Amino acid sequence: MAPTAAQRSPTACAATAAVLLLLLTSCLAVAATDATTTTVATGGGTRRVLVANGLGLTPQMGWNSWNHFQGNINETIIRRTADALVATGLAKAGYTYVNLDDYWADSQRNNKGYMVANPKTFPSGIKALADYVHSKGLKLGLYSSAGTRTCSKQMPGSLGHEDTDAKTFASWGVDYLKYDNCNRDGTPETVRFPRMARALTNSGRSIFYSLCEWGNMDVAKWGGSYGNSWRTTGDITDTWTR
């Protein structure tokens, strides 16, 4: 994922984006069906559940900010999108995730080493935003990368900070993590992505874990042991070439 020059006005498009872009974009990937740790009863018997967090029983449904807004996101857009999901009936149909992509965080960690929301675009903070989204009966998702920086290079990645970031996200009430694969250090995906899986498991909150590692290293063979979904390709858009 990389930012492009073509960007639309964020204030003019929020409600339209919620209606038109509700297909899961960028890294809302293939739902996992090969779980490893626990089982739950269903109407037709039992089904294995990924990483014992009870999530991913069906494919995730919701909205992601990247394809339409890219870096032009702010808390007003996210609140209006949540409102639109409810008002249009899409939330009732199962589109419950409201997911922030790249650019939500400040460019640097604070003096204690924690990621913080961009104070200009998310002045109320992520906890307040999560509370608002939850008040609508929806769930909030965030984005990070298994690298030193995210794909935009405008916010820190979580490589080497997995435990701290997972606990921070949990404390804010985050429900979903899209974990990208940019600015990595040469460590293979089969090492970096399981680290965040373990951190999320130990965070004290059930957080849907989406492995956005672009389908590398035969992820279908191991992704189900660590994530609730995994990505199969690079970015896709509404064009024939991608």
N, C-alpha and C positions, 0 to 999 in steps of 0.2 A: 504494500500500500504506500503510495506516495502522493502528496498534495499536488493539485494542478492549479493552473492560473485561473481557470473558469470557475468562479464562485458566485452564487446568487445572494441577493439581499436576505439576511436571516430573518428580519422582522416581517417581511412581506410573504414569506413562504411557509411558515410553521404549520398552519392548519392544512395547507395543501400537501405538504410533505407527509403528514400523518396519514392522509387518505391514499396518496399515490405510491408511497414507498414502504408499505407495510410488509412486503415480502422481506424475509431476513436477508440482509445484504452483507457483502464483504465476507465476514467470517462466522455468520450464524450457519453452522456447517451440518454435516450429516449426523443425525442423532445416533448415539451409541446403542448397540444391541448386544455387545459382547461384554457383559459385566463380570466381575470376578469375586465379589465378596459377600453379598447378602441376597436374600430373595424376599419377594412380597407376594401375597395372594392376589389373584385377579379373578375376574369372572370365569375365565377359561382355565384356571389352574394357578400356576406360579410363574413368575418371571424374574430373572436375575436383574439386579439393580447395580448400576455402576458405582464404584468406589464408596458404596455404603452410605451415600448422602441422600438417597431416596429421590433424586431428581433424574430427569431424562427418561421417564417411563414412556413418554411420547415425544415427538420432535418439538423443540422449542418454537414458539411463535411470538412475534413482536416486531419492534421497530428499531433500526440502528441508524445513527445520525450520519454515517460517513458518506454514502453515495450522493446524497443531496446537499448536505451542508459542509462536508469536509471540515475545515478548521473554523468555520463561522458558526460556532455553537455558543449558547449562553443559557442561563437558567430560565429565562423567559421562554425561549424556544422549547425547552424540554417540558416545562409546565404546560404550555399550550398544546404540545403534542400529546401529553397524557390526557388533557381535557378532551382533545379530539378523538382519541381512541375510545373514550367512554361515550362521547356524544354521537359518534357514528355507528355505534353498536359493535365495533370491531373487538373491543375488550370482551364483550359478552360472548363473542364468537371464539375467543381463546387467544387473541393477540394481547398478551399480558406483559411482555417485557418491553421496557423503555430503556434503550441502551445507548450510553454515551460512548463515542469512539475517541480517537486521538484529539488532543488539544484541551482536554478538560482540566488538566493539572497545571500548576505553576511550573516555570521552566527549571527550577531547582528545588531540591528538598530543603526543608527548614533546618535550623541549626541543631535540631535533635535527630535529623536523618529521616524524617517522615515526609511522604508525599502530601501536598496540600492542594486544594482547589485553586485555580487561577482567580485571584481576588478581583480582577476586572470583569470577568465574564460569569463567575459563580460566586458573587460576594457573600451570599448566604451560607455557602459551604455545601458539601455533598450530603451531610447528615440531614440538613433541613430539606434538601431536594428529595432525598429518599423518603422522608416523612410525608412530603406532599404526594409523591407518587403512590406510596402505600395507602394514603387516605382515599385514593381513587380505586383501590382494589387492584393495583398494578404492582409490578416489580421493577426495580432499578438495576441496570447493568453498567459496569465500568470497563475500561480498556487499559491494558498495559502491554509490555513486551518483555520477552525473555532475553533481553539485551541491555546494554548500558543506557540506551536511549530508545524512545519509540520510533516508529517509522518516519514521522515528521521531523524528528530530532528536536522538537520543541518542548518535550517534557521528559523526565527521567524514566528509564525502564526499571524493571524489578529484579534484574539479574544481580544476585548477591544480597538482595533485600527481600527475599521471598517471605520469610516469616513476619517481618515487620509490616510489609504491605498487606499481606493476607489478614493480619489482625486489625490493621487500620480499616480495610474495607469492611470487615465484619462489624467493627465498632460503629461504622456509619450506617449499617443496615443494608449494605449492598447485597443483591441477590444473584448476580451473574458477573462472570469475568471472561471477557474476550482477551486471550493472551497471544499476542503477535510474536513475530520471529525476526524482527529487525535489529541491526546493530549488535549482533551476537559476537561472542569472543572466541569462536572456534570450537567451543564445547558442543558436542552433538545434541540434537533435539531429544534423543532418548535419555539424556541426563538432565537437561535444563527444564523440560516440561514436567517431568515427575517431581522435581523439587517444589514447584508451585502446587502441584497436586497434594503433596504431603503438608505443605503450609496451610492450604485451605482446609484440609481435613482437621488440622489442629487449631483452626482459628476460632472455634466455638460457634460457628454459624454455617448452615448449609448453603453453599454458593455454587450455582451451576458453573461448571468449568468448561469453556470452549477452547480447544486447542487450535489456534490459528497458525499452524506451522507449515502451511502451504502444501501438505501432502508429502513431505519429505520423509525419507528413510522408511518407506513402507508403513506409514502410520496406521493403516488399517490392521496391521498385525499386533500393534502394541497400544494404540490410542485408547482402546476400550478399558485398559487396565488403570488408566489415570484420569481420563476426562469424561465428561458427559456427552461431548460431541467432538469431532475432529474435522479439520478442513481437508479437502481432497485436491485442491488446485490453488493457483494464484488468484488474484482478484478477478471477479466477474462483473460485467456491466451489461446494460441492455444494448449490446452490439453483437454482430455475428462473429467478430474476431475474438471477443472475450465473453 
